[in-house]
């Protein structure tokens, strides 16, 4: 065993977390290595000193501050989850609302007929045609949906803050 490994195992030995094999290997190393044995004696003395030290009760305000911080953390988590749910719901509703419009648009330019009759055989061809014909409107609709979702998320966060305060 090397001294670096023994150093890592010394605190585990103080805590009683070594297996029987590790304990035997560490004991054998300590019997041979003066430096590690001296370090072990220093750690034992420090452990005894800390065990003998009196414990003081925590300040009264500490538990209040810790609980308040935990509550704030939970509120932030709930706000983020609620906002994310709102954004995803808005985007889903926008997609559902736009599906009939997109279907009508595909039908108007003849793509729906091509899809149903097998005229466009590969997904790549379909995506290329959709990209060419609908790239700008889809980007615009996506941008508007995203801005709407962000605006609703901001309203949600503001409403929750007013309720909480």
Secondary structure, DSSP 8 states (H G I E B T S, - for coil): --HHHHHHHHHHHHTT---HHHHHHHHHHHHH-HHHHHHHHHHHHHHHHHHHS------HHHHHHHHHHHHHHHHHHHHHHHHHHHHHHHHHHHHHHHHHHHHHHHHHTTHHHHHHHT-S-SHHHHHHHHHHHHHHHHHHHHHHHHHHHHHHHHHHHHHHHHHH-
